[in-house]
C-alpha cells in the first residue's frame, strides 16, 4: 500500500475530506481521532495488512508517521 492510499483510509476512518492528511499531523490535532477511530484503525490493520495492532502500541503513537511505523515496511 502506498502512503497516499494509507492516508485515504485514515481519512475515511476519521470522516475527513479527501486529501486532508499529508503525513505531518499529530494525532491529537486530527479531528475525529477518538476511541471509535482507534478501534476502526485496529480493524483496518487486521483487514488490510493481516496485522494485529496491539492497543499499547497504538496508544504510544503520537503522529501519522508513528501509525505508518506500526506496519513495518508494508506502506511505501
PDB file of N, CA, C, O and CB in Angstrom:
ATOM      1  N   UNK A   1       0.853  -1.170   0.000  1.00  0.00           N
ATOM      2  CA  UNK A   1       0.000   0.000   0.000  1.00  0.00           C
ATOM      3  C   UNK A   1       0.900   1.234   0.000  1.00  0.00           C
ATOM      4  O   UNK A   1       1.934   1.261   0.667  1.00  0.00           O
ATOM      5  CB  UNK A   1      -0.971  -0.002   1.227  1.00  0.00           C
ATOM      6  N   UNK A   2       0.499   2.240  -0.746  1.00  0.00           N
ATOM      7  CA  UNK A   2       1.254   3.489  -0.758  1.00  0.00           C
ATOM      8  C   UNK A   2       0.821   4.362   0.421  1.00  0.00           C
ATOM      9  O   UNK A   2      -0.223   4.140   1.034  1.00  0.00           O
ATOM     10  CB  UNK A   2       1.051   4.243  -2.101  1.00  0.00           C
ATOM     11  N   UNK A   3       1.650   5.351   0.714  1.00  0.00           N
ATOM     12  CA  UNK A   3       1.291   6.287   1.784  1.00  0.00           C
ATOM     13  C   UNK A   3      -0.001   7.025   1.436  1.00  0.00           C
ATOM     14  O   UNK A   3      -0.834   7.265   2.311  1.00  0.00           O
ATOM     15  CB  UNK A   3       2.436   7.297   2.028  1.00  0.00           C
ATOM     16  N   UNK A   4      -0.168   7.383   0.172  1.00  0.00           N
ATOM     17  CA  UNK A   4      -1.389   8.081  -0.245  1.00  0.00           C
ATOM     18  C   UNK A   4      -2.628   7.234   0.017  1.00  0.00           C
ATOM     19  O   UNK A   4      -3.644   7.745   0.488  1.00  0.00           O
ATOM     20  CB  UNK A   4      -1.313   8.449  -1.730  1.00  0.00           C
ATOM     21  N   UNK A   5      -2.545   5.954  -0.284  1.00  0.00           N
ATOM     22  CA  UNK A   5      -3.671   5.054  -0.030  1.00  0.00           C
ATOM     23  C   UNK A   5      -3.929   4.932   1.467  1.00  0.00           C
ATOM     24  O   UNK A   5      -5.079   4.897   1.905  1.00  0.00           O
ATOM     25  CB  UNK A   5      -3.403   3.666  -0.640  1.00  0.00           C
ATOM     26  N   UNK A   6      -2.857   4.868   2.246  1.00  0.00           N
ATOM     27  CA  UNK A   6      -2.987   4.807   3.699  1.00  0.00           C
ATOM     28  C   UNK A   6      -3.681   6.066   4.223  1.00  0.00           C
ATOM     29  O   UNK A   6      -4.583   5.982   5.056  1.00  0.00           O
ATOM     30  CB  UNK A   6      -1.600   4.640   4.361  1.00  0.00           C
ATOM     31  N   UNK A   7      -3.256   7.230   3.732  1.00  0.00           N
ATOM     32  CA  UNK A   7      -3.872   8.488   4.157  1.00  0.00           C
ATOM     33  C   UNK A   7      -5.358   8.503   3.811  1.00  0.00           C
ATOM     34  O   UNK A   7      -6.174   8.972   4.604  1.00  0.00           O
ATOM     35  CB  UNK A   7      -3.161   9.688   3.502  1.00  0.00           C
ATOM     36  N   UNK A   8      -5.714   7.994   2.638  1.00  0.00           N
ATOM     37  CA  UNK A   8      -7.125   7.936   2.237  1.00  0.00           C
ATOM     38  C   UNK A   8      -7.937   7.066   3.189  1.00  0.00           C
ATOM     39  O   UNK A   8      -9.051   7.425   3.568  1.00  0.00           O
ATOM     40  CB  UNK A   8      -7.252   7.401   0.807  1.00  0.00           C
ATOM     41  N   UNK A   9      -7.376   5.919   3.574  1.00  0.00           N
ATOM     42  CA  UNK A   9      -8.079   5.027   4.501  1.00  0.00           C
ATOM     43  C   UNK A   9      -8.223   5.687   5.874  1.00  0.00           C
ATOM     44  O   UNK A   9      -9.260   5.559   6.525  1.00  0.00           O
ATOM     45  CB  UNK A   9      -7.330   3.679   4.631  1.00  0.00           C
ATOM     46  N   UNK A  10      -7.186   6.388   6.302  1.00  0.00           N
ATOM     47  CA  UNK A  10      -7.256   7.086   7.581  1.00  0.00           C
ATOM     48  C   UNK A  10      -8.280   8.227   7.520  1.00  0.00           C
ATOM     49  O   UNK A  10      -9.014   8.454   8.482  1.00  0.00           O
ATOM     50  CB  UNK A  10      -5.868   7.630   7.970  1.00  0.00           C
ATOM     51  N   UNK A  11      -8.327   8.928   6.416  1.00  0.00           N
ATOM     52  CA  UNK A  11      -9.333   9.976   6.235  1.00  0.00           C
ATOM     53  C   UNK A  11     -10.743   9.390   6.292  1.00  0.00           C
ATOM     54  O   UNK A  11     -11.646   9.992   6.874  1.00  0.00           O
ATOM     55  CB  UNK A  11      -9.115  10.705   4.897  1.00  0.00           C
ATOM     56  N   UNK A  12     -10.928   8.227   5.694  1.00  0.00           N
ATOM     57  CA  UNK A  12     -12.237   7.563   5.732  1.00  0.00           C
ATOM     58  C   UNK A  12     -12.611   7.234   7.174  1.00  0.00           C
ATOM     59  O   UNK A  12     -13.736   7.493   7.602  1.00  0.00           O
ATOM     60  CB  UNK A  12     -12.228   6.272   4.869  1.00  0.00           C
ATOM     61  N   UNK A  13     -11.671   6.665   7.918  1.00  0.00           N
ATOM     62  CA  UNK A  13     -11.924   6.312   9.318  1.00  0.00           C
ATOM     63  C   UNK A  13     -12.306   7.549  10.120  1.00  0.00           C
ATOM     64  O   UNK A  13     -13.214   7.506  10.951  1.00  0.00           O
ATOM     65  CB  UNK A  13     -10.687   5.636   9.940  1.00  0.00           C
ATOM     66  N   UNK A  14     -11.610   8.644   9.867  1.00  0.00           N
ATOM     67  CA  UNK A  14     -11.832   9.873  10.627  1.00  0.00           C
ATOM     68  C   UNK A  14     -12.942  10.746  10.063  1.00  0.00           C
ATOM     69  O   UNK A  14     -13.260  11.797  10.619  1.00  0.00           O
ATOM     70  CB  UNK A  14     -10.567  10.664  10.682  1.00  0.00           C
ATOM     71  N   UNK A  15     -13.536  10.299   8.941  1.00  0.00           N
ATOM     72  CA  UNK A  15     -14.595  11.046   8.269  1.00  0.00           C
ATOM     73  C   UNK A  15     -14.131  12.449   7.884  1.00  0.00           C
ATOM     74  O   UNK A  15     -14.846  13.433   8.074  1.00  0.00           O
ATOM     75  CB  UNK A  15     -15.829  11.132   9.164  1.00  0.00           C
ATOM     76  N   UNK A  16     -12.918  12.517   7.339  1.00  0.00           N
ATOM     77  CA  UNK A  16     -12.343  13.776   6.883  1.00  0.00           C
ATOM     78  C   UNK A  16     -12.475  13.894   5.369  1.00  0.00           C
ATOM     79  O   UNK A  16     -12.654  12.898   4.668  1.00  0.00           O
ATOM     80  CB  UNK A  16     -10.866  13.885   7.307  1.00  0.00           C
ATOM     81  N   UNK A  17     -12.384  15.109   4.886  1.00  0.00           N
ATOM     82  CA  UNK A  17     -12.380  15.355   3.445  1.00  0.00           C
ATOM     83  C   UNK A  17     -11.141  14.706   2.821  1.00  0.00           C
ATOM     84  O   UNK A  17     -10.108  14.559   3.473  1.00  0.00           O
ATOM     85  CB  UNK A  17     -12.414  16.884   3.142  1.00  0.00           C
ATOM     86  N   UNK A  18     -11.263  14.328   1.571  1.00  0.00           N
ATOM     87  CA  UNK A  18     -10.154  13.749   0.839  1.00  0.00           C
ATOM     88  C   UNK A  18      -8.989  14.739   0.777  1.00  0.00           C
ATOM     89  O   UNK A  18      -9.195  15.947   0.654  1.00  0.00           O
ATOM     90  CB  UNK A  18     -10.598  13.342  -0.577  1.00  0.00           C
ATOM     91  N   UNK A  19      -7.782  14.219   0.862  1.00  0.00           N
ATOM     92  CA  UNK A  19      -6.530  14.990   0.791  1.00  0.00           C
ATOM     93  C   UNK A  19      -6.349  15.927   1.987  1.00  0.00           C
ATOM     94  O   UNK A  19      -5.674  16.951   1.883  1.00  0.00           O
ATOM     95  CB  UNK A  19      -6.492  15.801  -0.497  1.00  0.00           C
ATOM     96  N   UNK A  20      -6.951  15.574   3.109  1.00  0.00           N
ATOM     97  CA  UNK A  20      -6.787  16.351   4.329  1.00  0.00           C
ATOM     98  C   UNK A  20      -5.483  15.987   5.031  1.00  0.00           C
ATOM     99  O   UNK A  20      -4.808  16.845   5.599  1.00  0.00           O
ATOM    100  CB  UNK A  20      -7.976  16.131   5.268  1.00  0.00           C
ATOM    101  N   UNK A  21      -5.142  14.705   4.984  1.00  0.00           N
ATOM    102  CA  UNK A  21      -3.956  14.211   5.684  1.00  0.00           C
ATOM    103  C   UNK A  21      -2.774  14.177   4.716  1.00  0.00           C
ATOM    104  O   UNK A  21      -2.880  13.682   3.594  1.00  0.00           O
ATOM    105  CB  UNK A  21      -4.213  12.798   6.290  1.00  0.00           C
ATOM    106  N   UNK A  22      -1.640  14.719   5.184  1.00  0.00           N
ATOM    107  CA  UNK A  22      -0.429  14.691   4.359  1.00  0.00           C
ATOM    108  C   UNK A  22       0.729  13.970   5.033  1.00  0.00           C
ATOM    109  O   UNK A  22       1.809  13.846   4.456  1.00  0.00           O
ATOM    110  CB  UNK A  22      -0.009  16.096   4.016  1.00  0.00           C
ATOM    111  N   UNK A  23       0.502  13.492   6.259  1.00  0.00           N
ATOM    112  CA  UNK A  23       1.515  12.713   6.951  1.00  0.00           C
ATOM    113  C   UNK A  23       2.257  13.455   8.041  1.00  0.00           C
ATOM    114  O   UNK A  23       2.961  12.837   8.839  1.00  0.00           O
ATOM    115  CB  UNK A  23       2.482  12.212   5.981  1.00  0.00           C
ATOM    116  N   UNK A  24       2.114  14.760   8.088  1.00  0.00           N
ATOM    117  CA  UNK A  24       2.856  15.538   9.084  1.00  0.00           C
ATOM    118  C   UNK A  24       2.045  15.812  10.355  1.00  0.00           C
ATOM    119  O   UNK A  24       2.543  16.451  11.282  1.00  0.00           O
ATOM    120  CB  UNK A  24       3.298  16.852   8.476  1.00  0.00           C
ATOM    121  N   UNK A  25       0.828  15.341  10.400  1.00  0.00           N
ATOM    122  CA  UNK A  25      -0.083  15.662  11.509  1.00  0.00           C
ATOM    123  C   UNK A  25       0.253  14.881  12.785  1.00  0.00           C
ATOM    124  O   UNK A  25       0.735  13.748  12.747  1.00  0.00           O
ATOM    125  CB  UNK A  25      -1.526  15.372  11.098  1.00  0.00           C
ATOM    126  N   UNK A  26      -0.024  15.539  13.911  1.00  0.00           N
ATOM    127  CA  UNK A  26      -0.027  14.818  15.177  1.00  0.00           C
ATOM    128  C   UNK A  26      -1.448  14.300  15.385  1.00  0.00           C
ATOM    129  O   UNK A  26      -2.415  14.928  14.952  1.00  0.00           O
ATOM    130  CB  UNK A  26       0.445  15.737  16.380  1.00  0.00           C
ATOM    131  N   UNK A  27      -1.566  13.180  16.032  1.00  0.00           N
ATOM    132  CA  UNK A  27      -2.876  12.546  16.187  1.00  0.00           C
ATOM    133  C   UNK A  27      -3.827  13.395  17.016  1.00  0.00           C
ATOM    134  O   UNK A  27      -5.018  13.457  16.711  1.00  0.00           O
ATOM    135  CB  UNK A  27      -2.722  11.181  16.827  1.00  0.00           C
ATOM    136  N   UNK A  28      -3.331  14.044  18.048  1.00  0.00           N
ATOM    137  CA  UNK A  28      -4.211  14.859  18.890  1.00  0.00           C
ATOM    138  C   UNK A  28      -4.805  16.036  18.129  1.00  0.00           C
ATOM    139  O   UNK A  28      -5.829  16.585  18.534  1.00  0.00           O
ATOM    140  CB  UNK A  28      -3.449  15.367  20.102  1.00  0.00           C
ATOM    141  N   UNK A  29      -4.164  16.428  17.020  1.00  0.00           N
ATOM    142  CA  UNK A  29      -4.678  17.541  16.212  1.00  0.00           C
ATOM    143  C   UNK A  29      -5.686  17.095  15.152  1.00  0.00           C
ATOM    144  O   UNK A  29      -6.328  17.929  14.513  1.00  0.00           O
ATOM    145  CB  UNK A  29      -3.526  18.257  15.539  1.00  0.00           C
ATOM    146  N   UNK A  30      -5.823  15.785  14.967  1.00  0.00           N
ATOM    147  CA  UNK A  30      -6.756  15.275  13.961  1.00  0.00           C
ATOM    148  C   UNK A  30      -8.163  15.190  14.537  1.00  0.00           C
ATOM    149  O   UNK A  30      -8.409  14.487  15.518  1.00  0.00           O
ATOM    150  CB  UNK A  30      -6.304  13.894  13.450  1.00  0.00           C
ATOM    151  N   UNK A  31      -9.067  15.909  13.917  1.00  0.00           N
ATOM    152  CA  UNK A  31     -10.458  15.855  14.329  1.00  0.00           C
ATOM    153  C   UNK A  31     -10.976  14.428  14.118  1.00  0.00           C
ATOM    154  O   UNK A  31     -10.813  13.856  13.040  1.00  0.00           O
ATOM    155  CB  UNK A  31     -11.317  16.892  13.537  1.00  0.00           C
ATOM    156  N   UNK A  32     -11.582  13.876  15.124  1.00  0.00           N
ATOM    157  CA  UNK A  32     -12.151  12.547  14.991  1.00  0.00           C
ATOM    158  C   UNK A  32     -11.261  11.423  15.505  1.00  0.00           C
ATOM    159  O   UNK A  32     -11.684  10.267  15.517  1.00  0.00           O
ATOM    160  CB  UNK A  32     -12.470  12.298  13.576  1.00  0.00           C
ATOM    161  N   UNK A  33     -10.033  11.734  15.933  1.00  0.00           N
ATOM    162  CA  UNK A  33      -9.161  10.683  16.464  1.00  0.00           C
ATOM    163  C   UNK A  33      -9.607  10.396  17.896  1.00  0.00           C
ATOM    164  O   UNK A  33      -9.115  10.989  18.856  1.00  0.00           O
ATOM    165  CB  UNK A  33      -7.636  11.107  16.409  1.00  0.00           C
ATOM    166  N   UNK A  34     -10.552   9.468  18.005  1.00  0.00           N
ATOM    167  CA  UNK A  34     -11.137   9.123  19.295  1.00  0.00           C
ATOM    168  C   UNK A  34     -11.123   7.608  19.452  1.00  0.00           C
ATOM    169  O   UNK A  34     -10.513   6.906  18.646  1.00  0.00           O
ATOM    170  CB  UNK A  34     -12.584   9.682  19.425  1.00  0.00           C
ATOM    171  N   UNK A  35     -11.784   7.107  20.473  1.00  0.00           N
ATOM    172  CA  UNK A  35     -11.739   5.666  20.746  1.00  0.00           C
ATOM    173  C   UNK A  35     -12.349   4.851  19.609  1.00  0.00           C
ATOM    174  O   UNK A  35     -11.849   3.770  19.299  1.00  0.00           O
ATOM    175  CB  UNK A  35     -12.467   5.356  22.049  1.00  0.00           C
ATOM    176  N   UNK A  36     -13.403   5.335  18.989  1.00  0.00           N
ATOM    177  CA  UNK A  36     -14.010   4.615  17.866  1.00  0.00           C
ATOM    178  C   UNK A  36     -13.056   4.586  16.667  1.00  0.00           C
ATOM    179  O   UNK A  36     -12.940   3.568  15.985  1.00  0.00           O
ATOM    180  CB  UNK A  36     -15.354   5.270  17.467  1.00  0.00           C
ATOM    181  N   UNK A  37     -12.382   5.697  16.418  1.00  0.00           N
ATOM    182  CA  UNK A  37     -11.409   5.748  15.323  1.00  0.00           C
ATOM    183  C   UNK A  37     -10.255   4.783  15.592  1.00  0.00           C
ATOM    184  O   UNK A  37      -9.758   4.138  14.669  1.00  0.00           O
ATOM    185  CB  UNK A  37     -10.873   7.188  15.138  1.00  0.00           C
ATOM    186  N   UNK A  38      -9.834   4.685  16.829  1.00  0.00           N
ATOM    187  CA  UNK A  38      -8.741   3.766  17.184  1.00  0.00           C
ATOM    188  C   UNK A  38      -9.159   2.321  16.937  1.00  0.00           C
ATOM    189  O   UNK A  38      -8.381   1.532  16.402  1.00  0.00           O
ATOM    190  CB  UNK A  38      -8.324   3.955  18.662  1.00  0.00           C
ATOM    191  N   UNK A  39     -10.380   1.973  17.322  1.00  0.00           N
ATOM    192  CA  UNK A  39     -10.876   0.618  17.054  1.00  0.00           C
ATOM    193  C   UNK A  39     -10.975   0.355  15.552  1.00  0.00           C
ATOM    194  O   UNK A  39     -10.625  -0.729  15.085  1.00  0.00           O
ATOM    195  CB  UNK A  39     -12.250   0.409  17.716  1.00  0.00           C
ATOM    196  N   UNK A  40     -11.443   1.328  14.812  1.00  0.00           N
ATOM    197  CA  UNK A  40     -11.537   1.190  13.357  1.00  0.00           C
ATOM    198  C   UNK A  40     -10.152   1.051  12.742  1.00  0.00           C
ATOM    199  O   UNK A  40      -9.969   0.292  11.790  1.00  0.00           O
ATOM    200  CB  UNK A  40     -12.271   2.395  12.743  1.00  0.00           C
ATOM    201  N   UNK A  41      -9.184   1.769  13.274  1.00  0.00           N
ATOM    202  CA  UNK A  41      -7.813   1.673  12.787  1.00  0.00           C
ATOM    203  C   UNK A  41      -7.250   0.273  13.033  1.00  0.00           C
ATOM    204  O   UNK A  41      -6.603  -0.305  12.160  1.00  0.00           O
ATOM    205  CB  UNK A  41      -6.928   2.732  13.465  1.00  0.00           C
ATOM    206  N   UNK A  42      -7.495  -0.259  14.210  1.00  0.00           N
ATOM    207  CA  UNK A  42      -7.042  -1.622  14.531  1.00  0.00           C
ATOM    208  C   UNK A  42      -7.674  -2.620  13.565  1.00  0.00           C
ATOM    209  O   UNK A  42      -6.996  -3.523  13.074  1.00  0.00           O
ATOM    210  CB  UNK A  42      -7.398  -1.994  16.002  1.00  0.00           C
ATOM    211  N   UNK A  43      -8.963  -2.463  13.290  1.00  0.00           N
ATOM    212  CA  UNK A  43      -9.655  -3.347  12.347  1.00  0.00           C
ATOM    213  C   UNK A  43      -9.073  -3.204  10.946  1.00  0.00           C
ATOM    214  O   UNK A  43      -8.908  -4.202  10.245  1.00  0.00           O
ATOM    215  CB  UNK A  43     -11.164  -3.042  12.327  1.00  0.00           C
ATOM    216  N   UNK A  44      -8.762  -1.986  10.528  1.00  0.00           N
ATOM    217  CA  UNK A  44      -8.151  -1.757   9.220  1.00  0.00           C
ATOM    218  C   UNK A  44      -6.802  -2.466   9.121  1.00  0.00           C
ATOM    219  O   UNK A  44      -6.484  -3.051   8.086  1.00  0.00           O
ATOM    220  CB  UNK A  44      -7.980  -0.250   8.963  1.00  0.00           C
ATOM    221  N   UNK A  45      -6.027  -2.418  10.166  1.00  0.00           N
ATOM    222  CA  UNK A  45      -4.730  -3.104  10.174  1.00  0.00           C
ATOM    223  C   UNK A  45      -4.887  -4.596   9.998  1.00  0.00           C
ATOM    224  O   UNK A  45      -4.097  -5.232   9.301  1.00  0.00           O
ATOM    225  CB  UNK A  45      -3.987  -2.819  11.465  1.00  0.00           C
ATOM    226  N   UNK A  46      -5.895  -5.152  10.622  1.00  0.00           N
ATOM    227  CA  UNK A  46      -6.158  -6.586  10.504  1.00  0.00           C
ATOM    228  C   UNK A  46      -6.579  -6.945   9.081  1.00  0.00           C
ATOM    229  O   UNK A  46      -6.076  -7.914   8.512  1.00  0.00           O
ATOM    230  CB  UNK A  46      -7.244  -7.019  11.505  1.00  0.00           C
ATOM    231  N   UNK A  47      -7.491  -6.178   8.506  1.00  0.00           N
ATOM    232  CA  UNK A  47      -8.028  -6.471   7.177  1.00  0.00           C
ATOM    233  C   UNK A  47      -6.999  -6.186   6.087  1.00  0.00           C
ATOM    234  O   UNK A  47      -6.771  -7.028   5.218  1.00  0.00           O
ATOM    235  CB  UNK A  47      -9.296  -5.652   6.925  1.00  0.00           C
ATOM    236  N   UNK A  48      -6.383  -5.023   6.123  1.00  0.00           N
ATOM    237  CA  UNK A  48      -5.501  -4.583   5.043  1.00  0.00           C
ATOM    238  C   UNK A  48      -4.109  -5.210   5.097  1.00  0.00           C
ATOM    239  O   UNK A  48      -3.501  -5.458   4.056  1.00  0.00           O
ATOM    240  CB  UNK A  48      -5.372  -3.090   5.080  1.00  0.00           C
ATOM    241  N   UNK A  49      -3.601  -5.466   6.303  1.00  0.00           N
ATOM    242  CA  UNK A  49      -2.215  -5.904   6.454  1.00  0.00           C
ATOM    243  C   UNK A  49      -2.064  -7.235   7.179  1.00  0.00           C
ATOM    244  O   UNK A  49      -0.945  -7.711   7.373  1.00  0.00           O
ATOM    245  CB  UNK A  49      -1.442  -4.861   7.184  1.00  0.00           C
ATOM    246  N   UNK A  50      -3.173  -7.837   7.579  1.00  0.00           N
ATOM    247  CA  UNK A  50      -3.131  -9.063   8.377  1.00  0.00           C
ATOM    248  C   UNK A  50      -2.223  -8.885   9.590  1.00  0.00           C
ATOM    249  O   UNK A  50      -1.457  -9.775   9.959  1.00  0.00           O
ATOM    250  CB  UNK A  50      -2.648 -10.249   7.522  1.00  0.00           C
ATOM    251  N   UNK A  51      -2.333  -7.714  10.192  1.00  0.00           N
ATOM    252  CA  UNK A  51      -1.507  -7.362  11.344  1.00  0.00           C
ATOM    253  C   UNK A  51      -2.406  -6.969  12.502  1.00  0.00           C
ATOM    254  O   UNK A  51      -3.301  -6.136  12.357  1.00  0.00           O
ATOM    255  CB  UNK A  51      -0.526  -6.214  11.000  1.00  0.00           C
ATOM    256  N   UNK A  52      -2.160  -7.570  13.634  1.00  0.00           N
ATOM    257  CA  UNK A  52      -2.874  -7.185  14.844  1.00  0.00           C
ATOM    258  C   UNK A  52      -2.087  -6.049  15.489  1.00  0.00           C
ATOM    259  O   UNK A  52      -0.938  -6.230  15.891  1.00  0.00           O
ATOM    260  CB  UNK A  52      -3.048  -8.404  15.833  1.00  0.00           C
ATOM    261  N   UNK A  53      -2.708  -4.889  15.584  1.00  0.00           N
ATOM    262  CA  UNK A  53      -2.066  -3.735  16.210  1.00  0.00           C
ATOM    263  C   UNK A  53      -2.387  -3.782  17.692  1.00  0.00           C
ATOM    264  O   UNK A  53      -3.545  -3.629  18.080  1.00  0.00           O
ATOM    265  CB  UNK A  53      -2.541  -2.383  15.566  1.00  0.00           C
ATOM    266  N   UNK A  54      -1.373  -3.991  18.527  1.00  0.00           N
ATOM    267  CA  UNK A  54      -1.635  -4.001  19.970  1.00  0.00           C
ATOM    268  C   UNK A  54      -2.088  -2.622  20.448  1.00  0.00           C
ATOM    269  O   UNK A  54      -1.546  -1.603  20.022  1.00  0.00           O
ATOM    270  CB  UNK A  54      -0.377  -4.446  20.744  1.00  0.00           C
ATOM    271  N   UNK A  55      -3.067  -2.598  21.320  1.00  0.00           N
ATOM    272  CA  UNK A  55      -3.600  -1.335  21.832  1.00  0.00           C
ATOM    273  C   UNK A  55      -2.492  -0.503  22.465  1.00  0.00           C
ATOM    274  O   UNK A  55      -2.472   0.719  22.314  1.00  0.00           O
ATOM    275  CB  UNK A  55      -4.720  -1.595  22.854  1.00  0.00           C
ATOM    276  N   UNK A  56      -1.589  -1.139  23.159  1.00  0.00           N
ATOM    277  CA  UNK A  56      -0.492  -0.419  23.819  1.00  0.00           C
ATOM    278  C   UNK A  56       0.384   0.302  22.791  1.00  0.00           C
ATOM    279  O   UNK A  56       0.800   1.439  23.011  1.00  0.00           O
ATOM    280  CB  UNK A  56       0.366  -1.393  24.658  1.00  0.00           C
ATOM    281  N   UNK A  57       0.660  -0.368  21.668  1.00  0.00           N
ATOM    282  CA  UNK A  57       1.464   0.247  20.603  1.00  0.00           C
ATOM    283  C   UNK A  57       0.719   1.416  19.973  1.00  0.00           C
ATOM    284  O   UNK A  57       1.317   2.449  19.674  1.00  0.00           O
ATOM    285  CB  UNK A  57       1.824  -0.793  19.525  1.00  0.00           C
ATOM    286  N   UNK A  58      -0.577   1.254  19.773  1.00  0.00           N
ATOM    287  CA  UNK A  58      -1.379   2.324  19.184  1.00  0.00           C
ATOM    288  C   UNK A  58      -1.425   3.539  20.112  1.00  0.00           C
ATOM    289  O   UNK A  58      -1.315   4.676  19.655  1.00  0.00           O
ATOM    290  CB  UNK A  58      -2.806   1.826  18.886  1.00  0.00           C
ATOM    291  N   UNK A  59      -1.585   3.299  21.393  1.00  0.00           N
ATOM    292  CA  UNK A  59      -1.642   4.402  22.353  1.00  0.00           C
ATOM    293  C   UNK A  59      -0.322   5.155  22.441  1.00  0.00           C
ATOM    294  O   UNK A  59      -0.306   6.328  22.813  1.00  0.00           O
ATOM    295  CB  UNK A  59      -2.022   3.880  23.724  1.00  0.00           C
ATOM    296  N   UNK A  60       0.778   4.501  22.106  1.00  0.00           N
ATOM    297  CA  UNK A  60       2.091   5.145  22.124  1.00  0.00           C
ATOM    298  C   UNK A  60       2.310   6.049  20.907  1.00  0.00           C
ATOM    299  O   UNK A  60       3.217   6.882  20.909  1.00  0.00           O
ATOM    300  CB  UNK A  60       3.186   4.089  22.183  1.00  0.00           C
ATOM    301  N   UNK A  61       1.492   5.890  19.880  1.00  0.00           N
ATOM    302  CA  UNK A  61       1.639   6.687  18.655  1.00  0.00           C
ATOM    303  C   UNK A  61       1.217   8.130  18.914  1.00  0.00           C
ATOM    304  O   UNK A  61       0.192   8.397  19.541  1.00  0.00           O
ATOM    305  CB  UNK A  61       0.800   6.080  17.500  1.00  0.00           C
ATOM    306  N   UNK A  62       2.027   9.040  18.419  1.00  0.00           N
ATOM    307  CA  UNK A  62       1.749  10.467  18.584  1.00  0.00           C
ATOM    308  C   UNK A  62       1.482  11.170  17.261  1.00  0.00           C
ATOM    309  O   UNK A  62       0.981  12.294  17.245  1.00  0.00           O
ATOM    310  CB  UNK A  62       2.902  11.137  19.286  1.00  0.00           C
ATOM    311  N   UNK A  63       1.816  10.509  16.139  1.00  0.00           N
ATOM    312  CA  UNK A  63       1.680  11.155  14.834  1.00  0.00           C
ATOM    313  C   UNK A  63       1.245  10.142  13.782  1.00  0.00           C
ATOM    314  O   UNK A  63       1.232   8.935  14.026  1.00  0.00           O
ATOM    315  CB  UNK A  63       3.004  11.823  14.418  1.00  0.00           C
ATOM    316  N   UNK A  64       0.890  10.659  12.605  1.00  0.00           N
ATOM    317  CA  UNK A  64       0.537   9.792  11.482  1.00  0.00           C
ATOM    318  C   UNK A  64       1.748   8.943  11.093  1.00  0.00           C
ATOM    319  O   UNK A  64       1.596   7.778  10.724  1.00  0.00           O
ATOM    320  CB  UNK A  64       0.041  10.631  10.269  1.00  0.00           C
ATOM    321  N   UNK A  65       2.934   9.515  11.173  1.00  0.00           N
ATOM    322  CA  UNK A  65       4.164   8.764  10.865  1.00  0.00           C
ATOM    323  C   UNK A  65       4.298   7.571  11.809  1.00  0.00           C
ATOM    324  O   UNK A  65       4.702   6.486  11.389  1.00  0.00           O
ATOM    325  CB  UNK A  65       5.418   9.684  10.976  1.00  0.00           C
ATOM    326  N   UNK A  66       3.964   7.766  13.066  1.00  0.00           N
ATOM    327  CA  UNK A  66       4.012   6.658  14.031  1.00  0.00           C
ATOM    328  C   UNK A  66       3.039   5.553  13.649  1.00  0.00           C
ATOM    329  O   UNK A  66       3.349   4.374  13.820  1.00  0.00           O
ATOM    330  CB  UNK A  66       3.697   7.163  15.444  1.00  0.00           C
ATOM    331  N   UNK A  67       1.870   5.914  13.136  1.00  0.00           N
ATOM    332  CA  UNK A  67       0.902   4.902  12.697  1.00  0.00           C
ATOM    333  C   UNK A  67       1.471   4.077  11.549  1.00  0.00           C
ATOM    334  O   UNK A  67       1.307   2.857  11.516  1.00  0.00           O
ATOM    335  CB  UNK A  67      -0.421   5.568  12.267  1.00  0.00           C
ATOM    336  N   UNK A  68       2.133   4.731  10.619  1.00  0.00           N
ATOM    337  CA  UNK A  68       2.738   4.026   9.492  1.00  0.00           C
ATOM    338  C   UNK A  68       3.780   3.039   9.978  1.00  0.00           C
ATOM    339  O   UNK A  68       3.877   1.929   9.454  1.00  0.00           O
ATOM    340  CB  UNK A  68       3.366   5.016   8.509  1.00  0.00           C
ATOM    341  N   UNK A  69       4.563   3.431  10.978  1.00  0.00           N
ATOM    342  CA  UNK A  69       5.619   2.564  11.517  1.00  0.00           C
ATOM    343  C   UNK A  69       5.055   1.272  12.119  1.00  0.00           C
ATOM    344  O   UNK A  69       5.771   0.276  12.225  1.00  0.00           O
ATOM    345  CB  UNK A  69       6.422   3.317  12.578  1.00  0.00           C
ATOM    346  N   UNK A  70       3.787   1.284  12.510  1.00  0.00           N
ATOM    347  CA  UNK A  70       3.169   0.074  13.069  1.00  0.00           C
ATOM    348  C   UNK A  70       3.113  -1.065  12.047  1.00  0.00           C
ATOM    349  O   UNK A  70       3.028  -2.237  12.415  1.00  0.00           O
ATOM    350  CB  UNK A  70       1.757   0.388  13.569  1.00  0.00           C
ATOM    351  N   UNK A  71       3.162  -0.707  10.762  1.00  0.00           N
ATOM    352  CA  UNK A  71       3.032  -1.699   9.694  1.00  0.00           C
ATOM    353  C   UNK A  71       4.367  -1.944   8.993  1.00  0.00           C
ATOM    354  O   UNK A  71       4.404  -2.248   7.801  1.00  0.00           O
ATOM    355  CB  UNK A  71       1.983  -1.246   8.675  1.00  0.00           C
ATOM    356  N   UNK A  72       5.425  -1.815   9.719  1.00  0.00           N
ATOM    357  CA  UNK A  72       6.806  -2.084   9.336  1.00  0.00           C
ATOM    358  C   UNK A  72       7.023  -2.532   7.896  1.00  0.00           C
ATOM    359  O   UNK A  72       7.011  -3.726   7.598  1.00  0.00           O
ATOM    360  CB  UNK A  72       7.346  -3.105  10.223  1.00  0.00           C
ATOM    361  N   UNK A  73       7.220  -1.577   7.023  1.00  0.00           N
ATOM    362  CA  UNK A  73       7.574  -1.855   5.636  1.00  0.00           C
ATOM    363  C   UNK A  73       6.421  -2.235   4.712  1.00  0.00           C
ATOM    364  O   UNK A  73       6.644  -2.500   3.531  1.00  0.00           O
ATOM    365  CB  UNK A  73       8.556  -2.932   5.613  1.00  0.00           C
ATOM    366  N   UNK A  74       5.214  -2.265   5.218  1.00  0.00           N
ATOM    367  CA  UNK A  74       4.061  -2.625   4.372  1.00  0.00           C
ATOM    368  C   UNK A  74       3.436  -1.415   3.703  1.00  0.00           C
ATOM    369  O   UNK A  74       2.548  -1.551   2.862  1.00  0.00           O
ATOM    370  CB  UNK A  74       3.008  -3.342   5.196  1.00  0.00           C
ATOM    371  N   UNK A  75       3.902  -0.231   4.079  1.00  0.00           N
ATOM    372  CA  UNK A  75       3.421   1.010   3.460  1.00  0.00           C
ATOM    373  C   UNK A  75       4.633   1.686   2.832  1.00  0.00           C
ATOM    374  O   UNK A  75       5.620   1.985   3.505  1.00  0.00           O
ATOM    375  CB  UNK A  75       2.702   1.963   4.515  1.00  0.00           C
ATOM    376  N   UNK A  76       4.537   1.916   1.541  1.00  0.00           N
ATOM    377  CA  UNK A  76       5.692   2.509   0.840  1.00  0.00           C
ATOM    378  C   UNK A  76       5.376   3.908   0.333  1.00  0.00           C
ATOM    379  O   UNK A  76       6.231   4.551  -0.277  1.00  0.00           O
ATOM    380  CB  UNK A  76       6.123   1.619  -0.334  1.00  0.00           C
TER     381      UNK A  76
END
